[in-house]
């Protein structure tokens, strides 16, 4: 790999992580927002470090991981749970020991980042073109992006409490997109019978060859090899599932918070 190609690949990885680190910054900010300032900085630092370490490992094994059927759907459902958990977390958790809070925050950050990284590490792997030195350097550069972004989001959430719903909504939307791109589940939701192999590959952010390999068929037999659609939604409505999940998470979180407030008033 020449110098120009190395620099171009490094810039590509940095841009990808600049975009993708938004999700991680939201998770880190939500998980650490109730901690005292000192513990919050500790959780953000170690959570960010773990996020990058996980992304390096997952990028290396991404091809194998994403071959596992239903993995993205399981990850999406776990993200829904994490979004709700972060949104309705008890405000009196500050009374717990600081060390326990920090550990809990870091655990939440690590689990969420593990799930969210599954959906995007292939893009980073492709940009690195198999050069692990380039891959690691590019991912390490994204550490300050995540740390600065997390601290900015913490400030916004403390200044504007309603902003927490934006963060939870982003996580929920990501969950819907992960389910949408599960090659075993999406064909049950959307009707691809009138689409071309290229259009289906674009839907899954994949290539025709990769889809043919996944469905164990030729490039001409992809549509026929896909499961029969149950809901028969047109693929142009791919935004519906993420939207429904986002509304559900935010509405349920709002209901739980208001229910708890009413209970505290009656007590």
Sine and cosine of phi, psi and omega as CSV:
sin_phi,cos_phi,sin_psi,cos_psi,sin_omega,cos_omega
0.00,0.00,0.84,-0.54,0.00,-1.00
-0.96,0.27,0.16,-0.99,-0.05,-1.00
-0.88,0.47,-0.70,0.72,-0.01,-1.00
-0.90,0.44,-0.67,0.74,0.01,-1.00
-0.92,0.39,-0.60,0.80,0.03,-1.00
-0.89,0.45,-0.73,0.69,0.00,-1.00
-0.90,0.44,-0.66,0.75,0.02,-1.00
-0.90,0.44,-0.65,0.76,0.04,-1.00
-0.91,0.41,-0.63,0.78,0.02,-1.00
-0.90,0.44,-0.69,0.72,0.04,-1.00
-0.89,0.45,-0.63,0.77,0.01,-1.00
-0.89,0.46,-0.71,0.71,0.00,-1.00
-0.90,0.43,-0.65,0.76,0.01,-1.00
-0.90,0.44,-0.67,0.75,0.03,-1.00
-0.90,0.43,-0.71,0.71,0.03,-1.00
-0.84,0.54,-0.72,0.70,-0.02,-1.00
-0.95,0.32,-0.49,0.87,0.06,-1.00
-0.88,0.47,-0.63,0.78,0.02,-1.00
-0.97,0.25,-0.75,0.66,-0.12,-0.99
-0.97,0.26,-0.41,0.91,-0.03,-1.00
-0.94,0.34,-0.21,0.98,0.06,-1.00
-0.86,0.52,-0.68,0.74,0.03,-1.00
-0.88,0.48,-0.70,0.71,-0.02,-1.00
-0.91,0.41,-0.64,0.77,0.01,-1.00
-0.89,0.45,-0.62,0.79,0.03,-1.00
-0.90,0.44,-0.73,0.69,0.00,-1.00
-0.87,0.48,-0.74,0.68,-0.02,-1.00
-0.89,0.46,-0.67,0.74,0.00,-1.00
-0.90,0.43,-0.70,0.71,0.00,-1.00
-0.90,0.43,-0.68,0.74,-0.07,-1.00
-0.94,0.34,-0.43,0.90,-0.10,-0.99
-0.94,-0.34,0.04,1.00,-0.17,-0.99
-0.92,0.39,-0.43,0.90,-0.03,-1.00
-1.00,-0.05,0.01,1.00,-0.02,-1.00
-0.99,0.15,0.47,-0.88,0.16,-0.99
-0.87,0.49,0.36,-0.93,-0.15,-0.99
-0.80,0.59,-0.71,0.70,-0.05,-1.00
-0.91,0.42,-0.73,0.69,0.01,-1.00
-0.93,0.37,-0.54,0.84,0.02,-1.00
-0.89,0.46,-0.71,0.70,0.00,-1.00
-0.89,0.45,-0.60,0.80,0.02,-1.00
-0.91,0.42,-0.71,0.70,0.00,-1.00
-0.90,0.43,-0.65,0.76,0.00,-1.00
-0.91,0.42,-0.67,0.74,-0.02,-1.00
-0.90,0.44,-0.80,0.60,-0.06,-1.00
-0.95,0.31,-0.53,0.85,0.07,-1.00
-0.91,0.41,-0.65,0.76,0.04,-1.00
-0.92,0.40,-0.67,0.74,0.02,-1.00
-0.88,0.48,-0.70,0.71,0.02,-1.00
-0.90,0.43,-0.58,0.81,0.01,-1.00
-0.88,0.48,-0.71,0.70,0.00,-1.00
-0.93,0.36,-0.68,0.73,0.00,-1.00
-0.86,0.50,-0.69,0.73,0.03,-1.00
-0.90,0.44,-0.63,0.77,-0.03,-1.00
-0.91,0.40,-0.61,0.79,0.06,-1.00
-0.88,0.47,-0.77,0.64,-0.03,-1.00
-0.89,0.46,-0.73,0.68,-0.05,-1.00
-0.92,0.39,-0.54,0.84,0.04,-1.00
-0.90,0.43,-0.62,0.78,0.00,-1.00
-0.91,0.41,-0.60,0.80,-0.06,-1.00
-0.96,-0.27,0.24,0.97,-0.12,-0.99
-0.85,0.52,-0.70,0.72,-0.07,-1.00
-0.86,0.51,-0.67,0.75,0.01,-1.00
-0.94,0.35,-0.67,0.75,-0.06,-1.00
-0.89,0.46,-0.72,0.69,-0.10,-0.99
-0.98,0.22,-0.01,1.00,0.11,-0.99
-0.99,0.11,-0.25,0.97,-0.03,-1.00
-0.96,0.28,0.86,-0.52,-0.02,-1.00
-0.86,0.51,0.63,-0.78,0.10,-1.00
0.93,0.35,0.09,1.00,-0.04,-1.00
-0.88,0.47,-0.68,0.73,-0.03,-1.00
-0.93,0.36,-0.55,0.83,0.05,-1.00
-0.92,0.39,-0.68,0.73,0.05,-1.00
-0.88,0.48,-0.69,0.73,0.04,-1.00
-0.89,0.46,-0.64,0.77,0.03,-1.00
-0.89,0.46,-0.68,0.74,0.02,-1.00
-0.91,0.41,-0.61,0.79,0.06,-1.00
-0.91,0.41,-0.59,0.81,0.05,-1.00
-0.91,0.42,-0.60,0.80,0.06,-1.00
-0.86,0.51,-0.71,0.70,0.01,-1.00
-0.89,0.46,-0.68,0.74,-0.01,-1.00
-0.91,0.41,-0.65,0.76,0.03,-1.00
-0.86,0.51,-0.70,0.71,0.02,-1.00
-0.91,0.41,-0.70,0.71,-0.04,-1.00
-0.87,0.50,-0.68,0.74,0.01,-1.00
-0.93,0.35,-0.55,0.83,-0.05,-1.00
-0.96,0.27,-0.61,0.79,-0.10,-1.00
-0.97,-0.25,0.27,0.96,-0.01,-1.00
-0.85,0.52,0.63,-0.78,-0.04,-1.00
-0.90,0.43,0.74,-0.67,0.02,-1.00
-0.95,0.32,-0.36,0.93,-0.01,-1.00
-0.99,0.10,0.19,0.98,0.06,-1.00
-0.91,0.41,-0.28,0.96,0.01,-1.00
-0.91,0.42,-0.33,0.95,-0.01,-1.00
-0.97,0.23,-0.19,0.98,0.02,-1.00
-0.96,0.29,0.23,-0.97,0.06,-1.00
-0.88,0.47,0.60,-0.80,-0.05,-1.00
-0.87,0.49,-0.65,0.76,-0.03,-1.00
-0.89,0.45,-0.62,0.78,0.01,-1.00
-0.91,0.41,-0.65,0.76,0.03,-1.00
-0.89,0.45,-0.69,0.72,-0.02,-1.00
-0.89,0.46,-0.72,0.69,0.00,-1.00
-0.88,0.47,-0.69,0.72,0.01,-1.00
-0.88,0.47,-0.69,0.72,0.00,-1.00
-0.88,0.47,-0.70,0.71,-0.02,-1.00
-0.91,0.42,-0.65,0.76,0.04,-1.00
-0.87,0.49,-0.71,0.71,0.01,-1.00
-0.88,0.48,-0.70,0.72,0.01,-1.00
-0.88,0.48,-0.72,0.70,-0.05,-1.00
-0.90,0.44,-0.72,0.69,-0.03,-1.00
-0.90,0.43,-0.72,0.70,-0.02,-1.00
-0.90,0.44,-0.67,0.74,-0.02,-1.00
-0.93,0.37,-0.58,0.81,0.06,-1.00
-0.85,0.53,-0.70,0.71,-0.02,-1.00
-0.94,0.35,-0.74,0.67,-0.10,-1.00
-0.93,0.37,-0.48,0.88,-0.02,-1.00
-0.94,0.34,-0.43,0.90,-0.04,-1.00
-0.85,0.52,-0.51,0.86,-0.12,-0.99
-0.99,0.12,-0.28,0.96,-0.13,-0.99
-0.80,-0.60,-0.07,1.00,-0.08,-1.00
-0.93,0.37,-0.41,0.91,0.02,-1.00
-0.89,0.46,-0.56,0.83,0.02,-1.00
-0.90,0.44,-0.67,0.74,0.02,-1.00
-0.93,0.37,-0.66,0.75,0.01,-1.00
-0.87,0.49,-0.65,0.76,0.00,-1.00
-0.92,0.40,-0.64,0.77,-0.02,-1.00
-0.92,0.40,-0.52,0.86,-0.01,-1.00
-0.97,0.22,-0.32,0.95,0.02,-1.00
0.80,0.60,0.62,0.79,0.08,-1.00
0.99,0.15,0.02,1.00,0.01,-1.00
-1.00,0.02,0.97,-0.24,-0.10,-0.99
-0.94,0.35,-0.49,0.87,0.07,-1.00
-0.89,0.45,-0.73,0.68,0.05,-1.00
-0.88,0.48,-0.67,0.74,-0.01,-1.00
-0.86,0.51,-0.77,0.64,-0.07,-1.00
-0.92,0.39,-0.68,0.73,0.01,-1.00
-0.87,0.49,-0.72,0.70,0.00,-1.00
-0.88,0.47,-0.64,0.76,-0.01,-1.00
-0.95,0.32,-0.60,0.80,0.02,-1.00
-0.90,0.45,-0.61,0.80,0.01,-1.00
-0.87,0.49,-0.45,0.89,-0.05,-1.00
-0.98,0.21,-0.15,0.99,0.01,-1.00
-0.84,0.54,-0.79,0.61,0.01,-1.00
-0.89,0.46,-0.49,0.87,0.04,-1.00
-0.88,0.48,-0.72,0.69,-0.02,-1.00
-0.92,0.38,-0.69,0.72,-0.05,-1.00
-0.90,0.43,-0.76,0.65,0.00,-1.00
-0.89,0.45,-0.69,0.72,0.01,-1.00
-0.88,0.47,-0.64,0.77,0.00,-1.00
-0.90,0.43,-0.70,0.71,-0.03,-1.00
-0.92,0.40,-0.59,0.81,0.05,-1.00
-0.90,0.44,-0.67,0.74,0.00,-1.00
-0.93,0.38,-0.60,0.80,0.07,-1.00
-0.86,0.50,-0.69,0.72,0.02,-1.00
-0.88,0.47,-0.69,0.72,0.00,-1.00
-0.89,0.45,-0.65,0.76,-0.04,-1.00
-0.94,0.34,-0.57,0.82,0.05,-1.00
-0.96,0.28,-0.57,0.82,-0.02,-1.00
-0.97,0.23,-0.65,0.76,-0.02,-1.00
-0.79,-0.62,1.00,0.00,-0.07,-1.00
-0.80,0.60,-0.52,0.86,-0.01,-1.00
-0.91,0.42,-0.32,0.95,-0.01,-1.00
-0.91,0.43,-0.34,0.94,0.05,-1.00
-0.86,0.52,-0.58,0.81,0.00,-1.00
-0.92,0.39,-0.52,0.85,0.06,-1.00
-0.90,0.43,-0.68,0.73,0.02,-1.00
-0.90,0.44,-0.74,0.67,0.02,-1.00
-0.89,0.45,-0.60,0.80,0.03,-1.00
-0.91,0.41,-0.62,0.79,0.03,-1.00
-0.90,0.44,-0.67,0.74,0.04,-1.00
-0.90,0.44,-0.68,0.74,0.01,-1.00
-0.90,0.43,-0.65,0.76,0.02,-1.00
-0.89,0.45,-0.65,0.76,0.05,-1.00
-0.87,0.49,-0.63,0.78,0.04,-1.00
-0.87,0.50,-0.70,0.71,0.02,-1.00
-0.90,0.44,-0.63,0.78,0.01,-1.00
-0.92,0.38,-0.58,0.81,0.04,-1.00
-0.90,0.44,-0.70,0.72,0.02,-1.00
-0.90,0.43,-0.63,0.78,0.01,-1.00
-0.86,0.51,-0.55,0.83,-0.08,-1.00
-0.99,-0.14,0.21,0.98,0.12,-0.99
-0.98,0.20,0.89,-0.47,-0.12,-0.99
-0.94,0.35,-0.21,0.98,0.06,-1.00
-1.00,-0.07,-0.51,0.86,-0.10,-1.00
-1.00,-0.07,-0.68,0.74,-0.06,-1.00
-0.82,0.57,-0.66,0.75,0.03,-1.00
-0.89,0.45,-0.37,0.93,0.06,-1.00
-0.97,0.23,-0.41,0.91,-0.03,-1.00
-1.00,-0.04,-0.70,0.71,-0.12,-0.99
-0.95,-0.32,0.50,-0.86,0.00,-1.00
-0.99,-0.12,0.95,-0.31,-0.03,-1.00
-0.98,-0.19,0.18,0.98,-0.12,-0.99
-0.89,0.46,-0.46,0.89,-0.03,-1.00
-0.98,-0.18,0.06,1.00,-0.02,-1.00
-1.00,-0.05,0.40,-0.92,0.08,-1.00
-1.00,0.06,0.26,-0.97,0.02,-1.00
-0.87,0.49,-0.59,0.81,0.02,-1.00
-0.91,0.40,-0.64,0.77,0.01,-1.00
-0.92,0.39,-0.63,0.77,0.04,-1.00
-0.92,0.40,-0.67,0.74,0.02,-1.00
-0.88,0.48,-0.65,0.76,0.05,-1.00
-0.90,0.44,-0.62,0.78,0.02,-1.00
-0.87,0.50,-0.66,0.75,-0.05,-1.00
-1.00,-0.02,0.12,0.99,-0.06,-1.00
0.79,0.61,0.70,0.71,-0.08,-1.00
-0.75,-0.66,-0.15,-0.99,0.09,-1.00
-0.91,-0.41,0.34,-0.94,0.01,-1.00
-0.87,0.49,-0.63,0.77,-0.02,-1.00
-0.90,0.43,-0.67,0.74,0.01,-1.00
-0.91,0.42,-0.63,0.77,0.04,-1.00
-0.91,0.42,-0.67,0.74,0.02,-1.00
-0.88,0.48,-0.64,0.77,0.02,-1.00
-0.93,0.38,-0.63,0.77,-0.01,-1.00
-0.90,0.43,-0.71,0.71,-0.03,-1.00
-1.00,0.04,0.08,1.00,0.06,-1.00
0.82,0.58,0.81,0.58,-0.01,-1.00
-0.53,-0.85,-0.08,-1.00,0.07,-1.00
-1.00,0.05,0.18,-0.98,0.00,-1.00
-0.90,0.43,-0.41,0.91,0.02,-1.00
-1.00,0.10,-0.23,0.97,-0.08,-1.00
-0.94,-0.33,0.27,0.96,-0.06,-1.00
-0.88,0.47,-0.77,0.64,-0.07,-1.00
-0.87,0.49,-0.68,0.73,-0.02,-1.00
-0.93,0.37,-0.47,0.88,-0.05,-1.00
-0.99,0.13,-0.24,0.97,-0.02,-1.00
-0.97,0.26,0.49,-0.87,0.03,-1.00
-0.86,0.50,0.46,-0.89,0.02,-1.00
-0.93,0.37,0.73,-0.69,-0.01,-1.00
-0.93,0.37,0.63,-0.78,0.03,-1.00
-0.98,-0.18,-0.72,0.70,-0.04,-1.00
-1.00,0.03,-0.37,0.93,0.06,-1.00
0.84,0.54,0.57,0.82,0.07,-1.00
-0.98,0.22,0.63,-0.77,0.09,-1.00
-0.92,0.39,0.56,-0.83,-0.06,-1.00
-0.90,0.43,-0.28,0.96,0.05,-1.00
-0.92,0.39,-0.28,0.96,0.02,-1.00
-0.99,-0.12,0.49,0.87,-0.02,-1.00
-0.89,0.45,-0.29,0.96,0.00,-1.00
-0.98,0.20,-0.26,0.97,-0.12,-0.99
-0.91,0.41,-0.74,0.67,-0.04,-1.00
-0.88,0.47,-0.77,0.64,0.07,-1.00
-0.85,0.53,-0.60,0.80,-0.01,-1.00
-0.91,0.41,-0.68,0.73,0.00,-1.00
-0.89,0.45,-0.70,0.71,-0.01,-1.00
-0.91,0.43,-0.64,0.77,0.01,-1.00
-0.90,0.44,-0.72,0.70,0.02,-1.00
-0.89,0.46,-0.67,0.74,0.00,-1.00
-0.88,0.47,-0.75,0.66,-0.04,-1.00
-0.88,0.48,-0.74,0.67,-0.03,-1.00
-0.92,0.38,-0.65,0.76,-0.01,-1.00
-0.93,0.37,-0.68,0.74,0.01,-1.00
-0.91,0.41,-0.66,0.75,0.04,-1.00
-0.89,0.47,-0.67,0.74,0.03,-1.00
-0.89,0.45,-0.67,0.75,-0.02,-1.00
-0.91,0.42,-0.70,0.72,-0.01,-1.00
-0.89,0.46,-0.70,0.71,-0.01,-1.00
-0.89,0.46,-0.70,0.72,0.01,-1.00
-0.93,0.38,-0.60,0.80,0.04,-1.00
-0.89,0.45,-0.66,0.76,0.02,-1.00
-0.92,0.40,-0.62,0.78,0.02,-1.00
-0.90,0.44,-0.67,0.74,0.01,-1.00
-0.90,0.43,-0.63,0.78,0.02,-1.00
-0.91,0.42,-0.66,0.76,-0.01,-1.00
-0.92,0.39,-0.54,0.84,0.02,-1.00
-0.94,0.35,-0.69,0.72,-0.01,-1.00
-0.93,0.37,-0.49,0.87,0.03,-1.00
-0.98,0.21,0.00,0.00,0.00,0.00
